[in-house]
Amino acid sequence: MNRGLLRKADSGAAARLRTASGDILAEARRQIDEPGANDATAVHEFRKAMKRWRALLRLYEPRLGAEAEQLRVEARDLARELAGSRDARSALDALADLADAPLSERTLATIRARLDGIGASTEAATLTETLRARMREALDHAGAAAMGWPLDAVGFAAIADGLAASYARARRAVPSDWANVPPEALHALRQRVVVHRYQMELAVPLWPKIGRVWVGEAQKLRERLGHHQDLAVLQDFTAPHQPLAPWRSRLTPLIAARQAEHAASAARVARRLFAEKPKAFRRRLMSLWESRH
């Protein structure tokens, strides 16, 4: 996928762009149709494919306008319908993140069992055949649209514009006060970092050694912010009348302390990753492209 996107428009980039889109959509479909696949894995992998797809659509939006935006919103809404089944899994990940916390094995086992039960029942209720059919229909619609896109005139300058725009969106979301930032703001930053991370894979062939490091740093930031969000989900399960309410007083300080660690680490990565202004970032991409062609 990556190399095709970085070739000049007159060397068959349109076919490669469509192939890239097709590969992502095929991976999403495989998660729906895989015989005997575990629902939790299918949901996770489908949502991941949709994140890649939405990141690619953001690059297309300036050229394709409303159609690309509509497809992106459709993919987002589908992913959101599956988010409920992800919450219990996120909370389980957060509990594992607290492995060194002073909680007894019996307490951890009890909490884990409750979350496992919620996850299993939610997945069964969420990934119904009706929803699978809607997902297939959405993927058919997306695939048909992608094959008809007028991409023949796309050059690297347009791709650089899109990469720089997503970089700028993520950079604007970086908080000035990491110690007091609300979880919602870090979740929004994570969403923008995910888009930037997937889009920057397109630049790796241009910039092999540093590009791979860049994508790795973006992934590191994404993971730290993801751990912070998982802990916020675990905290929500401790609210009054929620399944983990009996452990609220014990879990709350542990969650807060671990979130502070993740936020401090994320701040260090973000300072490195977004040190450059967006215009300078775009100039560097164009300079790298021109030096290789």
Order of alpha helices (4+ residues) and beta strands (2+ residues): alpha-alpha-alpha-alpha-alpha-alpha-alpha-alpha-alpha-alpha-alpha-alpha
